[in-house]
Amino acid sequence: MALSCGALLDREDLFALARDRGAIIHVPSGAIAGLDGVVSAAAGRVDSVTMVTRKPPDAFRGAPGVAKAAIDIDAVDAPVKVFDGPVREACRLFPANVNVSAALSMAGIGADKTTIRIYADPTVIHNTHEIVVKGEFGRLSVGIENVSTASNPRTGVLSALSVVAALKRITSGTRVGT
């Protein structure tokens, strides 16, 4: 089970090894909802997948992407866009912040075609993610506001709960959802 699934984006060798050995790489939903809808939509034509992530500025402290964007986290007093581009690059620049976008890209159209905009936003209390998927099926929109874990402002409580749910699904005789 990959909890920091952004690390998998450049590791096709691990997916090949799993296929060759008959193993399964499990990627929990993490801090978002709606991956079942994205997977279903991706069975047909998907035109775009966009995610907007907003977190309190302190959640980005130490992220390589903040340094690259030359943003002083301590001086942020209004929402500041710190990244806008493909998920693959976002996961490299914000490895502790946007793993959830990697799961979204795996469920949908891939890390190079899935777009993410990331904001350091002092007006939000919770880590927020808004997802919009458009395709032949129509439009899917999902939004979530996650309470951060007490020990890590980068991670939401729902991320931990999604691991518990994934383990229950693996060991259960029942599958709900796609």
N, C-alpha and C positions, 0 to 999 in steps of 0.2 A: 504494500500500500504506500503510495507516494503522497506525502503530506505537503512537501514543497515541490509541487509538480512542475513549476517553471524550470526546474533543473532538468526535466525530461525533454524539453523542447529541442535540444540539440543532441539528443541521444537516441537516434533511430536504431543504433546497434542494440540497445536494451529492448526495444520493441521487437526487433528481429529475433533476438535471443529468446524472448518470451514465446513468440510464435513457434520457433524451432523446438522448444522444450515443452510446448503445450501448457505453458504457465499463463497466468492472467495478471496484468498490472492493474491494480485498483486505484482509481483517482476519485476520492470523495468530492462532493459538491463544494465543500469549503464554506465560504462566507456568502454564497449566493443561492438563490432558488431558481428553478426553471430550466435546469440542464436537461431534464427529460423532454421538454418542449423543443429545445434547441436540437437535441439528437433527432427527434422526430422530424423537425423541419429540414434538417440536413439530409434526410433520406430522399428529399426532392431538391429543387433548386433554391439556394439561399443567395440573395443578392448582396446583403451586407449584415455584419454583426458589429455593433458599437457598444462600448462600455464606458461609462463615466464614473470615475472613482473620486470621492472626496473624503479626506481624512484631516483631523486636526494637525496642524503643522508639526507638532512634536513627534508624530508617528513617522515622519520622514527623516528624523535626525539620523545622520550617518549614511543615508542612502547615496550611492554613487551618482545617481541621476540628479540629485539636488546640487551636488558639487559641480557637475557638468553644466547645469543650467545657471550656475553662479547665483544661487538664491540663499540669502541669509535667513534661515528658519526663524531665528529670534526676532527678525524685523517684520515678519509677515503679519499684517494687521487687516488684510482683506484677502478674499480668495485669489490665489495665484496659480495659474496653469504651470505645472512643472514638467509636463510631457504630453505630447499628442502624436501618436503614431502607431506602428504595429506592435502587437503583443510580444512578439519575440524580443524586440529591442527593449520594451518596457521591463520585461522580466530580467534582462541583463542589468538594467540601470536601477531597478527597484526590487531586488531579489527577496526582500523581506516584506514587501508591501502588496504585490499584485499577483501572487500565485493563483489567485482565483481567476484571473484573466486567462491564465494558461489552461485551466480546466475548461473554461468557456470556449477557448479556441479549439481544444481537442474535441469538444462536443459538436462544434460547428464546422467552420470553413478553414480552420488552420491558423497558425500563429502569425503568418505573414499577411493574411487577408483580414484578420480581426483587428479592429481599431480600438485603442483605448486613449481616453483623455484623463489625466490625473491632476487633481487640484490639492494643494495644501490650503485648507480652508478653515480659518479660525471661527467661522460662524456655525460649523457643525460640531455637535457633541459626539456623535457616533460615526464610525466608518460607514460610508454610504456607497452603494453601487447601483447604478441604473443601467439596464441592458435593453437594447432595442435590436431586434432581429427582423429583417424584411426578406421576403421571398415569395415564391409562387403560392405558398399557403396563406399569406397575408402578412400581418405584423404582430410580433410578440413583444410585449414590454413588461419588464420585471424591475421592481425597485425594492431595495432593502436597506434598513438602517441597523447596523450591528452594534451591540454593546461590546466594547473592547474587553479583553481579559484583564484581570487585575494586574497581572505581571508583565503584560506586553501590549502597548497601545497600537501596535501594528496589526494585531490579530483579534478577530471577533469571537465571541463565545460560540456563535453558530458554527465556526470552523471546527472546534473541538467536538461539538455535538454531531456534526456530519460524519466524523470518524466513527463515533459510537454507532450511528445509524448504518454506516457502511458495513461495519463488522456484524451487526445484527442481520443485515440483508444477506451477507455471505453465509452465515450459519443458519438462516431460516429456510424453511421449505416454501416460503411464500415470497413472491416478487410483486411489488406494487409499483406501477409506473413503467415507463419504457425500459 
